[in-house]
Amino acid sequence: VKEWVENAYWQSFCGSEYFEHAVPLDASSLVRWCKRIGVDGVEFLLQQTIVTAQCTGQLTERHVEKVNVDTTVQEKAIRYPTDVRLYHRILERLVKEMRREGIRLRQSYTLFQK
């Protein structure tokens, strides 16, 4: 929704006849609509889109030989330097290595042990 105001090409692609300086809808509208139609509704819309594309000749067998999947919305297993889990993991490994080397710790860190 934010890109709508910044991108005249996107507005044109969506059917706008002139550049608009305000967003046409609230950002949460699409989320509420998706929740309202549910997974079955989304699957139905996808199915109808594919059938329509096939009937109009916009989708052929060649088009479906290779499918590109956009995974930008899927959760990634990325740990950022500010991630507490990363600090915890570092602490676990350091404590394990220090115990292996026989180094005595002033603090036990037993709360962090599994």
Disulfide bonds with the S-S distance in Angstrom:
none
